[in-house]
């Protein structure tokens, strides 16, 4: 049965794989000079009118940028600074390469926390440490002891830990609870209690509520996973998968971190759009893809992919632009803890031929994040689709041989809660 689903998925996705492969080399460039994904939900005629009205303003803006005296290299350096400040919680808004008032305020907060001279202007050491710490966090925030620091103290706590290491101050490990040795008390002599008639408690005043089922957000889940990973001494490896669901959750949180980093990288190349405007378009993506998500927890994988692929082709937008938009919105969905946006973005990317993002859909279905929780078989179908897509060349940021090995080992392990029936050999003829 799975082969039928998989074949259907590849037939559907093959309709978009060819143009995707031809244009995959430079995702970010697809966003230059236009809106992110607005063509999906905004009337094209209305957009043309807007372009005419904005033409003079855009020309003036481009002229101003040319004469601003900021080189391309300096603007990119400023973007790196803004991206790093945003990551560590010093919110400076849009990553536009221009260090304005908000950026100066964020720099001042960063300098104060690190014990530097607070003037809102970075010297080379302060800039290098900030940007280098951001790159280091993307590579090491998921391993012990940094993941435990991140889970308990947040990104700024992680930055302080990096600073302390630079100063030669060892990282303080959480104290271990002392083992209490107690001596069992001697049993008290048993006496016959007098027979009494129990008094019925008055329960009329006790509250009586009906509670709905709540699910964790991606942020809550990953905070829990990071703490447990630290307690376990590191990430689960392919040769020691004892809890398949937990191993998959670790990989989900790794993919989530990489998606946020990839989103920031592409977002920095989008001209003429502020961060709120980009988030607004990503909300539009969620609304546009919502019909494709209806019933996804029970629908066949191939059918969902075919329906999504057809919708994207009919949108009239270049597939390269849709893919870049999906990557941006996936990271924004995770950054703002908007599970529905992240789920919609993952499905868009898979429907556009980036089958490796079937992993995102699988994780969301398995945990019920941004969608109804699916059966183990249903989420496994999406994961197998992703793994087969990776073999065909479709990858996601941060993908590695180790990650693939863990995903394969976890998806092929017995499902949690599955009933193992005994199998006994029988003699010939019985």
Order of alpha helices (4+ residues) and beta strands (2+ residues): alpha-alpha-alpha-alpha-alpha-alpha-alpha-alpha-alpha-alpha-alpha-alpha-alpha-alpha-alpha
